């Protein structure tokens, strides 16, 4: 074991919490759209894609991407504020 200097843990920025909130919301929208594909038609009474399902698949892809990007951003922010935890997992 080597000597590791103790670093003071800095508080996480608002960006971390924003990424957590946005990632959670987009993840929930991803799941809702994946399970209940006609929620747009039911909720708003419109069919933006004339029933083809293209808009729903676009929402699934976009929310999956946003969820992954927010998770990576939150992880990066967490590791910035907790450097000891970042090196302990290696």
C-alpha positions in Angstrom: 0.0 0.0 0.0 1.2 3.5 -0.8 0.8 6.7 1.0 -2.3 8.6 -0.1 -2.7 12.2 1.0 -6.2 12.9 2.4 -8.0 15.4 0.3 -10.9 17.5 1.5 -14.1 16.4 -0.1 -15.7 19.4 -2.0 -19.5 19.7 -2.2 -21.1 18.8 -5.4 -22.2 21.6 -7.7 -25.7 22.3 -8.8 -24.8 20.8 -12.1 -24.6 17.4 -10.5 -28.1 17.7 -9.1 -29.4 19.0 -12.5 -27.9 16.0 -14.3 -29.4 13.6 -11.8 -32.8 15.2 -12.1 -32.8 15.4 -15.9 -31.4 11.9 -16.2 -34.1 10.5 -13.9 -36.9 12.3 -15.8 -35.6 11.2 -19.2 -35.1 7.7 -18.0 -38.7 7.6 -16.7 -40.0 9.0 -20.1 -37.9 6.4 -21.8 -39.6 3.6 -19.8 -43.1 5.1 -20.2 -42.7 5.4 -24.0 -41.1 2.0 -24.3 -44.0 0.3 -22.4 -47.0 2.6 -23.4 -46.3 3.6 -26.9 -49.6 5.5 -27.6 -49.3 7.8 -24.5 -49.0 10.9 -26.8 -52.2 10.1 -28.6 -54.1 9.3 -25.3 -52.8 12.3 -23.4 -52.9 15.0 -26.0 -55.5 13.6 -28.5 -53.2 14.0 -31.5 -51.4 11.6 -33.7 -48.2 13.4 -34.8 -47.0 10.4 -37.0 -50.4 9.3 -38.2 -50.2 6.1 -36.2 -46.9 4.8 -37.6 -45.0 4.9 -34.2 -42.0 6.9 -35.6 -42.4 9.7 -33.1 -42.5 7.2 -30.2 -39.3 5.5 -31.4 -37.7 8.9 -31.8 -38.6 9.7 -28.2 -37.2 6.4 -27.0 -33.9 7.0 -28.8 -33.6 10.6 -27.7 -34.5 9.9 -24.0 -32.1 7.0 -23.9 -29.3 9.2 -25.2 -30.1 12.0 -22.7 -30.2 9.5 -19.8 -26.8 8.1 -20.7 -25.3 11.5 -21.2 -26.7 12.8 -17.9 -25.4 9.7 -16.1 -21.9 10.2 -17.5 -22.0 13.9 -16.6 -23.1 13.2 -13.1 -20.4 10.6 -12.7 -17.8 13.0 -13.9 -19.0 15.7 -11.5 -19.1 13.2 -8.6 -15.5 12.1 -9.3 -14.4 15.7 -9.5 -15.7 16.4 -6.0 -14.7 13.0 -4.5 -11.2 12.2 -5.9 -10.4 9.6 -3.2 -13.4 7.5 -4.3 -12.4 7.8 -7.9 -9.0 6.2 -7.3 -10.3 3.6 -4.9 -12.2 1.8 -7.7 -9.1 1.2 -9.8 
